[in-house]
Amino acid sequence: MNWETTLPVVFMGLMGLSMLLYVVLDGYDLGVGLLLHRATDDQKDTMIASIGPFWDANETWLVLGVGILLIAFPKAHGMVLGALYLPVALMLVGLILRGVAFDFRVKAQAARKPLWNFAFFAGSGLAAASQGWMLGRYITGLQEGWIFMVFAGAIALLLPAAYVLLGAGWLIMKTEGELQRHAVKWAKLAWAPVVIGMGLISLATPVVSETVRGKWFSMPEFIALMPIPLMTLAALVGARAMLNSQRVLGKLCWLPFTLTVSVFLLGAIGLAYSLFPYVVMDKLTIWQAASATEALAVIAIGCAITVPTILGYTVFSYRVFWGKATALRYA
């Protein structure tokens, strides 16, 4: 392999890593936002405090992923964003609504605080559902037809449920007392829809995509790939077992969140295998969509500086603000 063939693959991997980190990191705080309406006023403040130091920075990975798509794969960027213009706009509206509500909820008069709490919840739901719709459309190569729309709609419902499970796991890990016990109950409620939804979508994906069907259900690939669904199932069962154990309220409070993250990681591995070598399924390969090699070389220099900086800041912030969340305070 030479630079002409290697650089596009490197950038595709970097873009995939950025989007995975965004889904996991912003996914749990979207999940916390979706759970906000179930909590008391004092619990809402603690829930917001648990994500306060992280939620805005988590979205940096989305900016990085979309930025790489734009500059490294401009043909794919135009095709994807052109087809998904409306859900992208709705996602941005949801994210903006969350940002406004986060700041205004503490400054508003007591009578209006519930309005901003609802705005944070609504923004989280709108962003999560939009992302699910976009993922469903992307997996099927942006194809038109009712079966592809139904498939995208199913993922638009599944992804918020998965975010709720992730967010509940985060709260189990970051809170104590009554709120932690409520978070365990919320995680149990989200677990069944996630398992059923993932099972149905796993069965439906080969039906709506001939390419995916060929990659997963031919020999010997089928046998080699079996560990992915089996490990996913094991992680989900393990998470449920921990939710049923009193130990989840103690030193093992981190385990449900970690197991849920592993489900997202395994899903990303399966998706990467299904898509490769396409940027847009069955329409554009990595090399067809990539910028010129000279341009990618220049972009690589920028990424070599930017990506470690973002990663270093992310690790540093989580290390500094690790531990249980306390009552929300504003200077």
N, C-alpha and C positions, 0 to 999 in steps of 0.2 A: 504494500500500500504506500501511496505517496501523500503529500499534503493536500492535493486536490481532492482525494477521496476520504482522507482522514479528518480534516477540519470540519466538514459538515456533520460527520458522526459525533465529533466532540461537542459541537454546539447543540446538536439535538439532545445529547445526554445531559448537557448543562441546563438546557431549557426544561427537560423533563424533571431534573432534580429540583429546579426552582419551583415548578408547579406543584411537585409533591410536598415540598416544605411549606408552600403556601396553604395547600389543602389541609395539612395536619395542623400547622400553627394557627392559621386564621380559622380553621375548622372548629377547634375547640372553643374559641371565643364567640364564634357565630352560634355554636351550640349553647353556650351560656346565655347568650342573648335570647335564643328561642325558649329557654327555660325561665326567663325572668318573670313571666306572668304567673308562674306557679308559686312564687315566693312571697313572703311578707315584706313589708317595707324595709325593716332592718336587714333581712336576708338579701334583699336586692342590693343594698349598699355593699354588703360583703362580697356578693357575686361580682359586682362591678370592680371592687377593689382587687379581686383575684386576677382579673385580666388587665387592670389599669396600666401596669408598667409595660405590657407586651403588645396589646392588640393593634395599636397603630403601626408599630415597627413590623409586625407580622405581615402586613400588606406589602412591605417592601419586596417580598419574594414574588408577588404577583406582578409588580412593576418590572422586576428583572426578567421574569419569564416572558411577558408580553414584549418587552424591549428586545430580547434576543430573537423572538419570532419576527419582529419588524426588521431588524437590521441584518440578521443572518439568513432569514428565509422570507424575503419580501413578497415573493409570489404567493406563498402559502398565507402570509399575513393578509394580503388583499382578498384572497379567496375565503378565508375563515371569517374575518371580521365583516366582510361584505354579506355573507350568509347569516351571520349571527348578530347583526347590528342591533336589533331590538332587545334581545336578552342581555347583550353587553351594556346597553344603555340602562336597562332596568337594574342590572347588578350595580352599576355605578350610582344610581339613585339610592339603592339600598345602603351602599357603603357610606355615601354622603349623609344620609339620614341617621345612620348609626353615629357618625362622627359628631354631628350637630347635637344629637340627643345626649351623647356622653357628656358633653360640656354643659349643656343647658339644664340637665336634670338637677344638678346640684345648685344652680343659680336661680332656678325658678321658684316662685312662691309655692308653699306647701300644697295649695289647691291645684296647681298646674303640674306638679311633679309627676302624677300618674300619666299625664299626657305624654311627657318625654320618656317615661318608662315604656309606654306602649310604642312610641316612635322607635326606640331602640330595638324592641321586640320585632316590630314590623319590618324595620330595615334589615335585621338579621334574617328574617324569613324570606324577604324578597331577594336578597343577595344569594342565599343558599339555594333557593328554588331556581333562580336564573342560572347559577353555575351547574346545577344538575341537568337542566334542559340543554345547555351548551355541551356538556359532556356527552349526553345521549346523541345529539346531532353530530358531534365530532366523531364518535365511535363508528357511526354508520356512514361516514364519508360525506356528510351533508346531503344525503339523498332525499328526494321528495317522495311523498306517498303517505297514506294514512298509517301504515304499519310502522314506518320510521317515526312518525309523530307520536304514536302511542308509546313506542319504546322510549323516546326522549321524555315524554310525560311521566313514565314510570320512574326514570332516574331522577327527574325533578322532584319526585316525592321521596325517593329513597335517600338521596344525598342529605336533605335536612334531617331525616331520621338518624342517619349515621353521624351527622354533626352533633345531634342531641346526645347520642351515646358517648361520643368523644367529650362533649362539654360536661356531661354528668360525671364521667371519669375524672376530668380535671378538677371538678368541685370536690369529689371524694378525696382527692389527693391534697387539695389546697385548703380545705375547711375542716372545722371540727363541730362536735355537738349536734344540735338538731338539724342544721343545714346539711351536714355531712350525711346524716341518716336519710334526709329527704332526697339527697342526690343519689343514694343507693336505690331508692324506690323509683326515681326518674330513669335511672339507667336500666332497671329491670323492665320498665314499660317500653323503653326504646329498643331493647334487645330483640324482642320477637319480631317487630316490623323489619328490623335490619336483616335478620337471618332469613326471613321469608322473602323479603325483597331481593336480597343478593342471590338467593337460590333461583327465583323466577327470572331475574335478569341474566344470570349465568346460563340458564337454559334458552333464553330468548336471543341472546347475542349471536350464537351460531346460526340461528334461523334468519336473522335480518342481515347477516354479513357472510357471504360465501367465502370470503378470504379468511375470516376468523375460523369458520367451520373447517376449512382445509388445513389450517395450521394446527388446530387443536385435536382433530379427530382422525388424523392419519397416523400410521405406524412408522417408526417407533416413537414419534413425537408424543403420542397420547400417553404412553407409559412414562416417558421422561418428564412430562409436565404434571403428572398426578400429584407430586408433593405440594404443588401450589394450592389447589383446592383443599387437599387434606390438611395442610398446615393452617389454612384460613379457618376451616371448620374447627380444628383443635383450639385455635386462639379464641374463637367465639364461645366454644363450650367452656374453655378455661375461664374466660371473663365472667360467664354466667355462674360458674361454680364459686368464684371469688365473691360475687355479689350476694350469694346465699350464705356466705361465711361471716362470722363476727370479726374475723381477723382483718377484714377489709376496712374496719374502722380504726385499726391500729397501725402496726408497722408495715403491713402489706397494702396500705391505701393506694400505693402507686401502681399496683399490678393491673387493675382493670383498664386504666388509661394506657399503660404500656402495651397490653394485649390488643386493645383497639387500634393503637397506632400500627401494630404489626399487621393487622388486617388491611389497613390502608396501604402499607408498604407492599404486601403481597399482591394486592389489587393493582398497584402501580407496575409491579414486575410483569404481571399477566398482561396488562394493557400495553406495555412497551413491547413485549414479544408479539402481541397481536398486530401492532401497528408497523413495526419495522419491516421494510425499509421506507415506509411512507411517512410523510409529514401530514398529508391529507389522504385518508384511506382510499386506495385504488385510483387516485387522481394525480398526486404529485409525490415523487420520491424525494428523499433527503437531498440528493445531488441535483435533481431537476429544479428544486425550489431554492437552493443555496445561492448566496451572493458569490461574486468572483473570489477566487482564492486569495488574491492580493488584499481585497477588502476584509475577508475573514481573518487574515493575519493581523491586520491593524486592529480589528475588533477584539481579537484574542488578547492583545496587550492591555486594552482597557478592562477586559473581564478578569485578567490576571491580577489586576489591582482591586477592582470593585468587589468581586465575589468573596475573596478572603476577608475584606473589610466588613462586608455585611455579615458574613458567617461569624467573624470574631466578635462583632458587636452583639449579635444574637446570643452567642454562648455567654458572653460577659454579662448581659442583662439578665439572663435566666439564672446565672450563678449568684448575682447580687441580690435578686429578689426571690430567691428560693425560700422554701418554708411555707408555713401556713399563712393565709391571708388574714389581716386584721381589719378593724373597722375603717371605713373609707374616710380619709381626711384630705382636705384641700388647704393649701397654704393661703 
